[in-house]
Amino acid sequence: MGFPAVIDKRAEREKYGETKKQKQFMLTESASHILDRLAFDRRVTRSEAIEQLIREEAERRELSDDWKQESV
């Protein structure tokens, strides 16, 4: 399963008012396949799908920009 050729990855960089930075994490093979499907269905990259899912969950939980003040 591949991504549609019309996705412009450069257009996503400033979408949220900040530049994305490279992160690394591990997924099981099944979670990776699910991520592929979610990204494909949304017509976005895997990175953008993760960004959208995190932001949707944060909104659902009514989280705000409090994370900026928390130390991780």
N, C-alpha and C positions, 0 to 999 in steps of 0.2 A: 504494500500500500504506500503510495507516494503522495507528495503534496502537489496541489495544482501549481502550474508554472507561473501563475499570475501573482503570487505572493511576493511583495516587495519588502524584504526584511529590513531595509534601511528606513522605511517609513515608520517602523515601530519604535525607533530609538528615542524619540522625544515625545512620544504619545502621552506619557504620564508626568511630564514636566521635569523629568530627570533622565540621565543617561543610564542605560542598563549596564551592569558590570557582570563579567563572567563569574559564574559560580559552578561548583562541581558537587554532585551528589549521586548516590547510587539508588537504583531501582531494581526490583525483581523483573524478570523477563515478562511476566504477565502484566505488571503495572506499566512497563514500557510499551507494550502493545496497546493497552488501554489509552495511554497518553497519545500514541499515534492516532488512534481512532478519534479521540476527542479533538485533537488538532485538525485532523482531516475534516471532520464534521463542521467545525467552526471556520474552516478555510484560513487557518493561521499556522504559524510555526509552532513547534513543540514549546519553545521558550515563551511565546505569547500565550499559548494555552495555559501553561503553568501560572503565568502572571494573572491572567483573567480568573482562573479558578481560585487563586489565593485572594485576590481582591473581592471576588463574589462572596467568599466565605467570611472575609473580614467585614463586609457590609452586612451580611446576614447576622453576624454576631454583634453588630453595631460597634465594631472597633473603629477607632479613628486614627489619627496620626500620632497617637500616644507612643507607638513603637519608637519614634524618633528620640524620645526622652528616656527610654528604657535602655539599660546596658545589657547586652547579650553575652 
